[in-house]
Amino acid sequence: MKTVLPYLIALVFVVADFGLHMSKHSDSMLNERNHVISNAFLTSQINYHKELPPFARRPLTTWLIESAAKTFSIRLGVAFIWVNFTLVFCSGILLFFLSQKLSISYDGNIGSKVSPPEGENCSYWFSIGNMVIYFVGFSILFAFFTPLFSYDEPLQYTLIFASFLALSHRKWVLNVICFTLALVARETTVILVPALVFFFIDTSRKSIFPISPEFRKKLAFILLPVVLYVLFLVFYLWKMNLWHGTSTEMTDRISCFASNFNDQKSAMESLSSLFLVLGLPLYFLVATLGRKEMNPAYKKYINAFWLTFAINTPIVFLTTFARESRLFALPLFFLWPIFLQIFKREFGLLFSYRLYGPCFMKWQNAVGLLVFGFINYLIAFKAYDSDYTQGPTPYYNWYFFLLLMIITVHFILNGFLERHPENKDQWY
């Protein structure tokens, strides 16, 4: 049963997510608020990605969709759904196996041969939990909603997880193949490279110089996909005559920053997009700062997250439309595989039901919860006023509110436990 369970859970979440996208109350690419698949709109999106230079240089997803449509004699819209939801399923399964396989040793290196410390191994249930957290994340749960408009991301995510899994097995050639394809699927994959290089630096040494042969070999395998992608890109742009369109696109991207912060509404929408994807992990990371019980093995993953966050976030705000929340998700590739391991205490606190009684029986905490709950409501349903939150079912607002309430409850419980350590025996 344990062998089949991850596949069943992934299938349930993917089917449920498809149902959410197909609801007549959902503003998604798939149905445009109808009960039927919007083949005309999805076909227009496929053609759009074939013709515009910024998207035309990412041919893999379009090729998969058109190949599926031709092979199985189905409409392009149906092929779009089958291909992308299958890839979402595959990415979740690969994350499960990566979470199980990932060797978290005290040197913190991906692919390390050192066994994890006793009691710190990635358990089966932690891996299941990490996969569930991935599926309920904003950028996955609402992947094909307006204005996220995911297209290449499911393939990109699948290939990135495949490359990380290959690294964890020390399959260097397979890693090069998968990571190169991930770059072709979507060039933003390159933002992960600095953090991957960081993983293989021996922090026990005072200096990386002289560079060891082992580090030089690993560095070559990390950077080779970038070289191969550049060669592909030059050839593809020349072959498809996309040079002029690409240079024009780079100039136009500079105007995105002004669009993201044009007025109070657009600024709130842009910052909210960041929060919806990264708000909870950022809060948990801040909550764990200085905590002695944090396994030193996790520090490289956390540092890799921060490094990728520092690179990716300014790029999104400066050169893209920040309302497309999925663009903020790249740093999470270093947290998703070990999310529950890093934040085990935070989730344990949230599910410490026996602690809720003593905590909220104190009037200060109960009043604080009510006051902050009301403030959270105002932020999520009033201040967060986007053109894409309108409609009979404001999914984004409810998701925003839920995140704020999780943070609020955790903050109150954590404060209560610090002030009243005698209640630690009530901790789940």
Steps between C-alpha positions, in 0.01 A plus 500: 500500500786738582632457147169604343395766752714789365356446152144489635547817705658681205217386274234619748658844528547537124141392423367732774709784360361434154149512647581834663619637167189374322252650748271755334599743778870468415672750274741251343657450159325166468136602493463881523228458766309227316441130557676405177860518385574822313679346204504828305673693779754225575578466129557875482741472794693224325525708182597802710790304648609388154506847347624746763883497539507490883296178493601358163852432631343253746376236255479187717156539659341603171665205328364260765148642470494487120652151499236376745221657293630337183578160653165457678289699251373740766445875497786727599312624806451145628864420424605810697312373805624141475863601453515765770305317771700184430816704548365648825438141617851391395663798670327411827610136478859602422493734800386209718791282386744790531381567854555134587835467329652834590799429718507768769836466669691745710687630195161573340604399150253374241618156396719453806599144576486571873199346672260732680534523879300252702136607517541772238431299185222603261219275612229367274232713663708816489542440127124457460447821697749693289319387187164613642645840593626532144156426354320750723752777435351803329703470179391136454144509633409795274753429226267564205289774655506861385751671523745218578461348152746214551621342180860374511523473879366142546763368259769723652416382853497134395841529335651694792384238750631228266840671483513540880406134541779406258740710709391324818584168330827649367384436143690794352425442132128457566509820704659687208232372261206584730631841604577596139147405400366700798690803365353445154153463654543831680823701517432627853635163620844663476417699816546177699860453383677731754335314789592163348864610476479612862391148600830350391726747679672339796413741780748330735784654297600862558529560125383325185851543364677293397201347322490125555463263201174368652350849525619583147327187368172582677518861386542386140187283521303790653609756239495272194118524460531880482758473222286249310194722539683807367608299194142380450360851542738658248423230245123510563473879480696497175302208354161648592603858415419626850800729558320829440196407706720391789695828510174700488360291785798574724440873454128470571558310825641810668149648504372217720630657822292813440195280437558304822515815715303746290257584781391377842278227356766355270764520777270314740428238234871450428596464866201274563614272217832459678326428831257245355790285380775564755329659800469187715851358440651845554316534831605150610863572408496817708340305786783244494784758506747423777322182601758261645311183412527577128702222334822650353439287190203717409694825495624455143145450377383809685795703370430372149141620538613845614755530219244404235242728662747792488565440130151409381283754682659818354495342154127430531418851621723674244444298182168314526140552610511419871128414504604170336572354844655177369814698408592533869505123563855412385666531846259236631684225311747501788228477766231277347701174536568558872218738597363294789846405622601865531169621639408193703475707818280765334250246367513311829406821679209568263364149555549507878128496567549443873692829512211698351291478818755641747613759246166644393344474844713802581297802399800686356560222246130460419456874445824510300371223273172685441669835436762359266236284334302814418814678375584195288150513352544868408836428337387192309156615387527880490861613459578215258287637219604347171317484169538123532343462845154602385225245452259281695783294656806709597742208529810721519356706786412192700846353440656830607284506815586138585874571476466804725300301757755215503776753568289672768414178684861380487627836627260497797570134588875549473489808722283320754739204514801728552326682785363180653754221441318285755241431225754324278358166610181599313698528177382251241 
